[in-house]
Structures are given as C-alpha cells and as structure tokens.
Amino acid sequence: MNGPATGGRPPSLRRGGRIAPGRGWSEERLFFDGAEYFAAVEEAIAGARRSVDLEMYMFEPDVVGHRIAAALLEARRRGVRVRVLVDGAGSLRWRRAFGKEFRAAQIPFRVYHELPWDRLLRRREVGPARETLRDMVDQINRRDHRKLIIVDSEVAFVGSHNICDPQCGGVDDEPAWRDTSVRLRGDPVEELGESFGLVFSRRPFRRRLLGRRRHHTERGELTLVHTNLTRPMRGRARSEFIARLDRARERIWFTTGYFVPRPRLMQALARAAQRRVDVRLLVPLRSDIPFIPWVSTAFYRSALRSGARIWEYLPTILHAKTMIVDDWFTVGTTNLNHRSFVHDLELDVVITGSGATRELAGRFVGDLEVSHPVVSEAGSRHGPLRRLVGRILLSLRYWL
C-alpha cells in the first residue's frame, strides 16, 4: 500500500490547477474544541462593526444558544446589521424562544422550510400558504444543513458546529461532540457572503444564480467554496466528487458523522482501494441519531473486502465532516449519506495552507488512535441485534 501524503500543496495545484490571483485564504484557523470555537464566534460578533450573517441548522435555546443570541442582539444595539437564517426542523424551538425578541430588535430572520404544522399554526402571521400540501410535505425532507457565520464580510466560520450545548460540552457530564470547524479570512469570504444571500432570499435559487459567474470556476481553477444550492449543482457536485476519488493516488481519509453511502460512492472507494490507495473511514460508534451507526454497519463488509479500513470513534459522539483526498482537504457540513448528496443544502471549504492541512491530517491520525479498528463486520462494537436492525432500516436510506 502506498504511504500516505503528509501535507503541502493540494494536488490540484501540483497537477495543473490553480487558485485565481488574490482568491486564496489569508487565515485558516481550525477548531476541534467546542468551547474554543464558541468563544471565538462570540469574540468576532462582539467586534463586528458593520454586519453579522448567521446561518445554522441547529440553534437551540440553551446556554450556548442564549449566549450567541445575546451577542447578536448586542451587535444590533450597536447599529450592526444582523441577519439570521435557521432550519425549520433543526431549530424547531428557535422562533418561539427568540423570534419575538429578534423582531423587536428589528433583526430580519428566516426559518428555512418551516414544518407544515408550524406554518399552519402561524397562518394569521404569514397569511394564506402559497404552497400546495404536496410542496409542504416535500419540504420536510429538504433541509438547510449549513453552518455559516460571517462578520463584516471579512471573517467567516464554517464547519460542523451547531449552536447547542452538546457541541460545547458540559451536558450531563458528557464530553462535547467531536466536531471540526474553521475560521477563515480572505477574498473567498465574499463568495460565502453571496451564498448566504442566495439562501436567505426567498426567490427561487435557479433564477438568482443566472449570470453569477462567481459560482462557476474557470477551467483548471481550484474552487475553495463548495455549495449545492440547486439540483443541477448537486448533480455536478456528486460527479466531481466521484471523479476526484477516481483520481486519488495516495490516500482517501474521511471523517463523517453519518455513513450511509450511495452506491456510486462505495464503488469509487472500492476502485481506489483496489488501486492500493490508502482508504480510511472514521465513523461514529455513538451518534446523535442513535440508529445511524447501526445502518452504517451494513456497508462494512463490502468496504473491508475492497481493502478500505474502518475505525469506530470511541470517546464521544462523532459529528465532524472532513475529507482528505491526497492533498485536497475540506472542512464543512457534508456527510457521506443520501441527505447530504441528494436532499440538504451543504457547504464545504477547501483548506490550502500547509499549517492547517498538517494540523487536520494530524488530528485525523490522532482520532484513529482513540478509535476501534473494525477488521470484519462482526468485529464492530455494535452487537448482532443492532446490526440486524441496521440492515432492516437500510431500506430507508434515501431519507437518512
């Protein structure tokens, strides 16, 4: 098996790709600890001079949630423009907890694909629903899974940290979830801001994307911001991702909170392993959705037979989403499951700095050291009954 790469410049750069002049990151600060991450977010909001845009799948009215809400309200009192976008399923309690206060502070907020029964209960406020019942039911399965905070159009936070206590730690003496996020500065923050604006607006994505050259890179140019706002964009993203795996020569290292892969992904991983690429998958032993790891075990046999290697993370709930393919590194919100590739809005960024890439690769290796190596399907820490239930639930993987 080929030895893994150890960092340096992304292969896209070595093999003809490039970052457009002036379009790279000037800062890439990784966060693996929730307390440090939220402290940095609060500091950035406290220093905001012009604007704060926040887009979050989960924004809970708990200790961390109230801290971030207070920081946003204080920023608005200083005259900073604040906009908030939360998901209707992930942030189910947000409007009831914070809506009145944010409305009084004149902070515009949106709830992405509010659940039908919540919308019907608020009929007086929003007026007659324009969507048909079919549209409303369809929206239940299409979520905004992104986690993005932008301050003054200069600094951005992207990653897997939701705004909730479990991802900060200190809940029932449980350690914080294992997450990865990054603070970024540089010209591509502008592209992240445009992406936020597209989701925040209520007009159809397809119409708003027409003529926006920034969301289409020139031939050979390395894209640092990956979004999937429309169905065609999701299709291109899937094809480009599989093509990248097929070009891998040294390593494919994935950390994923939910491993319920589509067939094409499993086939690409098998092809890579058969080419003697170092394929390693770090998956949760415990998840915030308890049955997801059981479903994941249904894929262990074929992955292991192809030559891929699997580890189950032991210390706490694994929720991070990072990808290392040769020297191409991403941090973001995309899991290796149907939801991320078919249904949900996701956001990932490419990390290019040698210090940050070495740190991310080093953390992956460190995580393996505290994880259980799975040498066979029966060698999983999940017992036979859970594996059986997982196989039964596999029939629902389109929704997982």
N, C-alpha and C positions, 0 to 999 in steps of 0.2 A: 504494500500500500504506500502511495506517495506520502512523503512527510508534509504536514500542514504548513501553509504560509504563515508568516509571523507578523504581518503588518505592512506598512509602507504605502505606496501609491496604489489606488484602485486599478484593477486590470483594465478597466475601460480606458484609463488614461494611457497605460502601457501599450495597449493594443489598438491605438488609433483614435480613441475617444478623447474628449477634452472638456474642460469647464470653460464656458464663454468668459472672455476677459471681464474681470470685475464682478463675476457672478458667483464666487465661492463664499464659504462661511469665513468670517473673521474670528468667531468664537464658537467652540463646541464643548460645552461643559456637561458631562454625564452625571446623572443622579440615579443611584441604586437604593438609597435610603429615603423613605417617605418623609421623615421629619425634616431632613435637609432640603428635600425638594420643595415642600410647602413653605418652609422658611424663606427660600429663595423667591418663590412666587409672591409671597406677602411683601418682601422687600422691594421687588420690582413694581408691584402695584402701588406701594407707598411712595415710590419715587416717580410715578407717572406724571407727566406734565401735560400731555395732550389727549391720549386715548388709551383705553383698555378694551380689547375684544376677547371674550371668553366663550369657548365652545366646548361642551363637556357632555359625555354620555351619562355619567352619574354625578350629580351634585346634591349630596344628601344634607338635610337639616340637622346635622350632628355637630360635634365640637369643631372639627375641621371646616365643615360647611359654613357654620356661623362665623368662623374667623375670616374665611375668604369673602363671605357676603359683607361683613363689616368693613373689610378693606376696600371692596368695590364701592360701597356707599360713601365711605370717607373720601375716596378719589372723586366721586361725583360732587361732593360738597366743595371740593377744591376747584371745581369747574372743569374737571376732566370728562371727556365724552366716554361713556361706558355703554357697551352693548353685550348682551348675554344671550346665548343660544344653548338650550339643553334638550335632551331627548325625552320624548313623551313617555317612554317605558322605563328607561334607565333612571330618570329623575322624576319618578311618579309623584313624589311629595313636594317637589320644588315650588310649584305655583302656590299651593296652599300655605307653605311656610314663608315664602319670600315675595310672592307676587305683589301683594298689596303695598309692601314697603318699597319695593323697587319702582312700582308705578308712581307712588307718591314722590319719589326722588327723581322722577322723570328719566328713568333708565329704561330704554327700549329693550324688550326681551322677546324671544320667540321660543315656543315649545315645538320641537320638530315631530311631526306626525303624532300629535296628541291621540291618546287612545280614544276610540269612538265613544265609550260611555262617559269619559271625562268631557268630551266636546258636547255631547248631548246635554249633560248637566249644566253646561255653561251657555246654553242656547241664547239666553237673554243677552249675554255679554257679547257673543261673537256673531249673533244674527243667524238666520237660517243657513244650515250647512249646504255648501255648494256641491260637495262630493256625494256621489251615489253611495249606497250601502256597500256595494262591491268595492269601490275605491277605498272606503274607510276600513274595510276588512283587510284589503291588500296592504294598506299602510302599516298594519300591525306588525307585519313581518319585515318591513324595511325601516331600519333604524339608523340614526346618526351615532356611530360608534367612535367618532373622532374625539381627541383630547388636545385642544389647542388654546394657548393663551398668548396674546400679542400685546405688547406695551409700547406705545409711542411709535408704532411701525418700525421699531429698531431692534427689539429683543423678542424672541418667541420661545415658548416652551411646548415641546411635542413629545409624546410618549404614551405610556400605558397607565399613568397615574390618574385615576378618577379622584374627585373631591369627596372623600368619605373616610371615616376614622380607620377602618380596617387596613387601608393602604398607608396609614401613618403609624399604626401600631398602638399598643396600649388598650386594646379592647379585650376585656375578659382575660387579661394576661396572655393573650395570643400575640406572637410576633407579627410584625407588619407583613403584608403580602410582598412577594418578591417581584419588583417592578423595575423598569428602566425607562427613564425619560432624559431629555437633553435640552439644555438652554442654548439658543443659537443667536448669533448676530451676523449681519452681512446682508448683501443685496437681495438674496433669495427670500428674506423675510417679507419683502414686498409681495412676492408671489403667494406666500402664505396668507397675507392680508387679503389679497384678491380672492383666494379660495374661500376664506371666511365670508367675505361679502357675498359670494355666489350662493352659499348655503343659507346665509341669514336672510337674503331677499326671498320673497315669496313667488317670484316669477319662475317659469319653467327653466331648468338648467340648460336644456338644449338651445333655447332662444338666447340665453345670456352668454353662452360660450361661443356663439358665432362671431368670427372675426378676432377672437382673442388669441393672438399668435403666441403669447407668453406660455400658454398651456400646451404648445406643440413645439418640441425642440427641433433644431436644425439637424440634419443628418450628421451623425458622429458626435453630437454634443451630449455630454453627460447631464442627465436630469437629476437635480438634487431634491426636488419636491415631487412626491408621487401621490396623486389623488385619483378618485374613481367616481366622479360625480354623476356620470351618465352611463347608460347601458353600453354604448359603444366604447366608452373609456374603460369600463370594467372588462369588456372582451379583449381590448388591446392589452390591458394590464396582465390578464391571465396568459395571453400568448407570449408577451415579452418575458414574463417570469419563467415560463417553461423553457423558452429559448435560452435564457441565462443559465438555468440549471443544465441544459444540454451542452453549454459551452464550458462548464466548470471543468477544471483540470486538477485542482489541488484539494479543495475542501468545500463542503456544504455543512454549515453548523447552524442549526435552528433552535431558538428558544421560543416556545409557543405555549400560551395558556390553554388553548383548545386545539387538540389534534384530531380532527375528523376530516381527513384529506379527500379531495376529489380524485377520481381515477387517474386523470392525466398527471396529477402531481405525484401520485405513487409510482406511476410508470417512469416519470422523469427521474425520481430518486433511485429507482431500481437500475435504470440505464447508467446513472452516474456511478453508483456503487460497483456495477459490473465493469466500468472503466477504471476501477481502483481509485476513484475519488473518495476522500475521507468524509463519509456521510455520518453525521452525528445529530441525533434528535434529543433535545432536553424537554421533557413533558412533565406535567404535574402528577404527583401521587394524590394530592388533595386539590380540589378546585372550589371556587365559589359556587359553581353549579355541580353538585356532588356526583351526578351520574356521568358527566362528560369523560372523566378518565376511564370509566368502565367501557364506554364506547370506543375509546382510543385503543384499548387492548385488542379489539377485533382486527386492527391493522398491524399488530406486532409481528405476526408470523410471516407475512409476505415481505415486510420491511427487513426483518432479520435474515430471511432466506436470500435476499438480494445482496446482502453484505453491509447494509446500513446498521448502525449501532444506536441503541436507545438507552436513555437514563431517565429514571423517575426521581424528581426532586423531592427531598425528604423534609427540610427544615420547616417549611410553611407553605401556604398557598402560592403557587407559581402563576403569575399573571403577566409577566413580561413578554414582549413580542420583538425579537431581534433576529436579524438574518445576516449571516456571513457566507458569501459565496466567493471563493478565492479571496481577493482583497476588496470586495464590494460589501460595504457594511450599511445596514439600515436599522433605524430605531423608529418605532411607531405604534400603530394600533392594529395592524393586520395579523390575524391568527391563521393557522393552516386548517381552515374549515370552510364549509359552504357559505356560512354567513358572510365572512369577510370577502370572499371572491364573487359572490352572487348577489347578496341582498343589501349589505350595510355600506354606508359611507365610511371610508377609511382614509387614513393619512399617514404616510411614512416619509422619512427624510434620509438621505444618504449622507453618511459621515465620511469625511475625506482626510481630516488631519491625522498625522502619524501618531500623535499622543493619544487622541481619542480612540483611534482604531486599535492601538495596542491595549488600551485600557479595556475596551469592550471584549476583545479576544481573551485577555487575561481573566476577565470576570467569568466568561463562559467556561474556561478551563477550571477555575475555582469552584464554580457551581457543580461541575461534574464530580468534583472530589467529595461533595456532601450529598451525592445522589446515589441511587441504587441502580447499578448496571443490569439491564434486562438481557439475559442470554437466550431466553426462549419465552414463548407465550406463557407457559406455565410458570416461568421464573419471575413473573410480575408480582409485586407486593399485593395486587388485587387478587382475592381468592376466586375459586371456580364459580361460585354463585354470582359474584359481581361481574365476572367476565361473561357469564351466560346472559345476565340481564343486559349487559352492554351490547351483545350480539342481537338481542331482541330489539333494543332501542335503535340499532343501526338503521332500521327501516325508516326512521325519522330524520336521517342525517341531512336531508335537504333543508330542514329548518334549524339545524344545530350549528 
